[in-house]
Amino acid sequence: MGFYIMIMSFILGIFFTILGGSRWKRNFLYKAFIVLGIILILFAIYLARPH
C-alpha cells in the first residue's frame, strides 16, 4: 500500500510542479500548485527511504 502511495505522490508532485511552473505568472493558484508539487515529491522521497 505504501508503495502505491509513494508512486502516486511522486507522479502528482511532478505534474503539479510542471503545471504550476509553466503558468506561475497567471494566478496565485498556480504558485500553490508548485508548493503542493514540491511537498508531494518530498513526501514520496520520505516514503521511499528504507525504514
Contacts in CASP RR format, 6 or more apart in sequence:
PFRMAT RR
TARGET T0000
AUTHOR 0000-0000-0000
METHOD contacts of the structure
MODEL  1
MGFYIMIMSFILGIFFTILGGSRWKRNFLYKAFIVLGIILILFAIYLARP
H
2 47 0 8 1.000
5 47 0 8 1.000
6 44 0 8 1.000
6 47 0 8 1.000
6 48 0 8 1.000
7 44 0 8 1.000
9 40 0 8 1.000
9 41 0 8 1.000
9 43 0 8 1.000
9 44 0 8 1.000
9 47 0 8 1.000
10 40 0 8 1.000
10 41 0 8 1.000
10 44 0 8 1.000
12 37 0 8 1.000
12 40 0 8 1.000
13 36 0 8 1.000
13 37 0 8 1.000
13 38 0 8 1.000
13 40 0 8 1.000
13 41 0 8 1.000
13 44 0 8 1.000
14 37 0 8 1.000
14 41 0 8 1.000
15 37 0 8 1.000
16 33 0 8 1.000
16 34 0 8 1.000
16 36 0 8 1.000
16 37 0 8 1.000
16 40 0 8 1.000
17 33 0 8 1.000
17 34 0 8 1.000
17 37 0 8 1.000
17 38 0 8 1.000
17 41 0 8 1.000
19 30 0 8 1.000
19 33 0 8 1.000
20 30 0 8 1.000
20 31 0 8 1.000
20 33 0 8 1.000
20 34 0 8 1.000
21 30 0 8 1.000
21 33 0 8 1.000
21 34 0 8 1.000
23 30 0 8 1.000
24 30 0 8 1.000
24 31 0 8 1.000
24 34 0 8 1.000
END
